[in-house]
């Protein structure tokens, strides 16, 4: 385990994102099929909304895979200042300085084919209200693509530092998603190897961060192997949960 860094320039844990590009590539691939299907159905609205787009890494990768047009919601003005230059001049990208609820208020319900939320829902105090806003934004049959931290026993100082309100059990996430009016079609744990390192880092060593070099090494050496196995063998446990669900009604 590499020595922790104290980088906090971006906040929300985003300062470590660039070191995990292979993981983001996998996540974009994991979402792309469901999102592409959502935007190609009869009656589609031609809009995919990203909840908390951050630095735009996942947004860019989804656009490269033919997902879009996209509306990128982001309440943090510092991050909006990164997103707007990144996607300037693209007619298929809207950058909205807004929460998801504020975006819903401005556009009205049923305006989108899909909502993407990656490592954001855990930051929201009232996550069930947020899931309700996602349901309202979607047209009937629309798709929710969700990725969140898993397992409450892994919650440690680093989670607290980056603003995580919670980590989810699979049963808990399913219940919240389905109470919001979605039908869950995929709900699986991912990143079992990383869960061990996270537990050691946050609960035993009490580190306040992770080294960027550690993130890079895991992304390039460990994650490709674990991804190959996890794509083929369902996991009983993991650092994250991947969920695909559809709006009923």
N, C-alpha and C positions, 0 to 999 in steps of 0.2 A: 504494500500500500504506500503510494507516494505521499509526501508531506502535503498537507492542505495549503491552499492558497487563500488569500483574503480578498480576491477580486469581487467587487460589488458594483461596478460601474453601471451595468444594465439593470440589475435587480432581477427578481423572480427566478433566479437560477439560469437566466439566459446567457450569462457570461461564459458558460461551459458548452453552449450549443454547437459552436463551430468545430469542436473536437469530436462531435458525434455524428458526422455527416453520413456515415454508412448506416447508422441506425435510422436517420431521417429518410434515407433512400428506401430502406425496408418499409418504414411506416407509410410513405407515399405509395409504395406498391401494394401494401395491405389495404389501403383505403380506395385505391384508384378504381378497381373493378366495380365496387358498389356505387361509387360516385358517378362513374361513367354511365352505369345502368340508370341511375336516377335522372340524369339529364337527357337521356335519350327516349324516355317513355312518352307516350301520347299525353298531351296536356302539360308537358314540362314548362317551367317558368324561365329556364335559361339562366339560373343563378345558383351558385354554391356560396354559402356564407361560412367564413372561418371565424370562429369564436376566439378572440384574443390572438391575433396573428403574430405578435411578438416581433422578431427580427425578420420575418418573412421567409425563413428557410423552407419550411414545409409548404408554404404558398407557392414558392418558385418551383419546387419539385412537382407539385400537383399540376401546375400549369404546363410544365414540360411533358407531362403524361396526358395532355389533352383535356384536363379538367377545367371547366370554366363555362362562361364568365364567372369571376369570383368577386365577392364583396368581403373585404378584410376589415373586421371590426377590431378596434384596439383603443382602450380608454387611456393608456399611458401616453402623454404627449411626447415624451422622449422617444418612444418606440414609433409613434406616428411619424416623427421626424426622420426615422430610418426608412420606413415603408414608402412614404410618398416619393422620395427621389428614386428608390429602387424600382418602382413600377410606373414612373412618370412616362406619359406618352402611350400607355397601353390602354386601348379602349375596352379591353376585356377585364380590367381590374379597377375596382372602386375601393379606395381606402377611406374608411369611416372612423373618425375620431369619436368613438361612442362605445358604450357597453352594448351587449346584445339586447338588453331591454330597451335602451334608448333607440337602437336601430329599429326594433320592432315598432316602437311608437311612431317613428318617422315614416316607415314604409307600409305598415299595416300587416295583417296576418296573411298567411298562405302565399308569400311572395317568393319562396325558394324551393328548389328541388332537394337540397341537401344542406345539412349543417355539419361542419367539421370542428371538433374540439379536441386538441391534443395538449395534455398537461396544463389545463386551465381550470377545469371544473373544481379541482381540489383547492383552488385559491378562493373560491366563491363562498361566502358565509352561508347563504341560503341556496344550496345547490339544487334543491327541489324546485324552487321558484325559477331558477335558471333553466332547468330542464323543461319547465312549463313554457318559458319563452321560446325555447327551441321548437317545441311542438307547435306553438302558434305561428312561428315563422314559416313552417313547412306546409306545402300543399298536401292534400290527402295522398297517402302512399309515399310521401317523401322520406328521405334517408337521413339517419343520424350516424355519424362516424365518430367514435369516442375513444380516447386513450387517456388513462388516469393511473396514478400511483396506487399500488395494491398493498394490502395487509397492514392493519393497524399496529401490529407488534413491531413492524419495521420503522415506525414513526420515531424520529430522533431529532437531535439538535439541528441537523442540516435542513430537515423538513421545516422546522420552526423558523429557521433563518430565512428561507426563501418564500415564506408565506403560505405554506400548506396548512389548510384547516383540518385535513384528514387524509388518511389512506383508506382505500375501500376493500372490503371483502367482496367476493364474487356475488354471494347471495344478496348482500346489501345493495350493490350497484344494480343488479337485475330488478330488485323490488322498486328502487327509486325510478329507474327508467320506465318500468311498466306502469307505475302509479301515474306517471306523467302522460300516459296514453300511447306508449310505443309497444310494438311487438319485437322482442329480441330474437335475432336470428344467429348472431355470433357473440359469444362472450367467453373469452379464454385468457388464462394467465400467460404472460410472457416474461422472459429475462430471469430465469431461475438462478443462473450463475451470478448475475449482478446482485441478486437479493442477498447473497452471502456477504459480498463486499459492502453493500449498503448497511447491513446490520452491524458489521464490525466497525465501520466508519462512524455511524451515527449513535450507536448505543454503547459500544464498548470503548472506542477510542475517544469519543466525545469531540470529534473534530468538527469545526464550524464550516468546512468547505471541502472541496476535492481539488486535487491538482489537475490542471489542464492536461498535463502529460498522462496522468492516469486515465482520464476520459479518452484521450486519443489511443492509448495502448489497448484499452478494453474494446473500443470501437473497431480497431483494425485487426486485433489478434484473437480476442475472445468472442465477440459478437457474431462474426461470420460463421463460426463453428456452431455456436448455440442456436443461431437462427436456422441453420440447416436441420438440426435435430428437432427444434420446436415447431418447425413447419410441418413435421411429419408425425410427431408424438404429442398428444394433448398433455398439458402440464397440470399437476395438482396444486401448483404453487408458483409464485413469481413476483417480481418487483413491480410489474404493471399488469393492467387489464386492458384488453382490446375488445371493444363492443361495436357491433353493427346492429342497428335497430331501424324499424320503419313505423311511420305514423299510421295509426289505425284511424278509420273513419274517412 
